[in-house]
Amino acid sequence: MGINPEDVEYLSLAKEAKIGFMESSEIINKGVKIEEVKTTFAHGYGKGFNQLFPEINIMEGGACSGCVSNLYLTLKQLKDRGTLKKLPNITLIIGKDEKRYETSEKVLFIGNCTMAASVNLFLPGCPILPSELIQLLENLVKTKLRN
C-alpha cells in the first residue's frame, strides 16, 4: 500500500500487545505473492486533505483512521452536493497533535482527542459520525447565508 506500518497507530499497538505483526518476514503469505498485487495508495490526510478539498482549511495532526476516513467521506459528500464551497471561512482541526492548533480563524475541533484544545466549535466523537459533521457544517452554511 505504500504505507509504513509503524505510522499506523493501531498496528503499533497490536504489535506491542503481541496480537499482530508488522515485519513482512513474520507474516505467512498463503495466496498470491504481494509483489504481484501491490498497489500504492494515496494518503487522504494531512496535505492530501487540502489538495483534495481546497475549498476548506484542514489541519490534521495524529488523527486515527476512524476520524480521518469519516472526515474524508463527509467532505466528499459535501463537495459532491456543492455545499463545501459555500462554507464560511473556517479551519477544521482533527487529531491529537495540539501544537498544530495555532490559528486565529474560526475553528471547528473534530473528535474527542481535540477536546483539550477546543476554544471555538467542537464536535465530539470517537470516531466522529459523518451525519453529525454534515449537519453541523450545513448549519454553518445556513447561518452564513442568513447573515
N, C-alpha and C positions, 0 to 999 in steps of 0.2 A: 504494500500500500504506500510505501514511501514515508511511513511514519515511524519514528524511533519509539519503540515500546516503552522506553524509560520516560518519555514525555507524556505518557498516558497514565494519569494518577492511579486509576483503579487497577491497572495491570501491575504497577509497582506495589500497590497494597496487596494484591493477590500473591505476588512473589514473596513478599515479606511474611505473609501468613502461611506460606508453603502450600497454597492451593492452586498454583499455576506457575508457568514457566515463561521466560522472555527470551532466552537464548535459543536460537534455532537448533543448536546441537542437542538440546534437551527435549525437543519435540519430535515425536514419531509421526511421520507423514505416510499414510496408507493409501493415498489417492494419487491424483495427477501431480507431477512434480511442480513445485512452486514456481520455478523459472518459466514454465510453460504458460502459466495463467497470471503471472504477476502483473498488476496494474498499479500505477502511481496515482493516488487520489489527490485532488486539490483540497487544501485546508479551507474550510469555510469559517475561519475565525481570525481574530487579530486584524492585520492589514487586509486580509481577504474579505472580511465583512465590509470594510469601507470601499473596497473595489467592487464588490457585488451590489452594494446598496449606497451609492454615492450621495443619495438624497438626504442621508442622515449620518450624524457623527456617532460612531460606536467605539467605546474603549473597553477592550477585553483584557483581563489580567487573571489568568489562572482559573478560568471557569471550568466547571465539569462538563462532560459531554452531554448530559441531560439538558442543562440550561442552554448550551451552545446550539444543540440541534433544535430545541424548541424555539429559540430566538430566530434561527435561520428559517424555520418553517413559517413562523409568524410574519417575518419581514417579506418573505417570498410571496405569501398570500396577500399581504397589504400592497406590495408592488404590483402584483397581477391585477388587483382591483383598482389601481390608480390612487390609492389612499396615501401611500408613503410620501409622495411628492407634496402633499397638502399639509403635512405635519408642520407645527411651529418649529422654530429654531430650538432644537433640544439635543442633548447628548445622552445616549444610553450607556450605562455603566454595568458591566457584567463580570463577575469573578471576584475572587478574594484578595487580589493584589492591590491593597489600598493605596499604594504610592502612585498608582495610575489615575487617581480620582481628583486630580487638580484641574479645575475648570471654573470659570465664572459664569458660564451659561446656565440655562435651565437644565436640570439634570434629572433623569429617571434612573434610580438604582434598581437593578433587577436581580432577584434571588436572595435567599436568606443570608448568604455569605457577604452581601454588601450592606447588611443592616447597620453595622457599626459605623460605616462611613456615610450613611444616608443623611442628607441635610435638606432634601427637597422632596421629590416624589419617590415613593418606594413601592415596589411590587414584591410581596413575599412569595416564597415557594421554593421547594427543593425536590425536583426542579420546578421552574415556573410552568404554568399552564398556558399554552398558546391562546386559548379562548379568553383568559383573563387579560393577557397582554394586548390582544386585539381590541378588546372592549376598552381598555384604558387609553390606548393610542387613538382609537376612533373618537372617544370622548374629548381628547385633546384637540383633534381636528374640528369637532363641532364647536368647542369653546372658542377656538381661534377664529372660526368663520362668524361667530356671533359678535366678536369684539371688533 
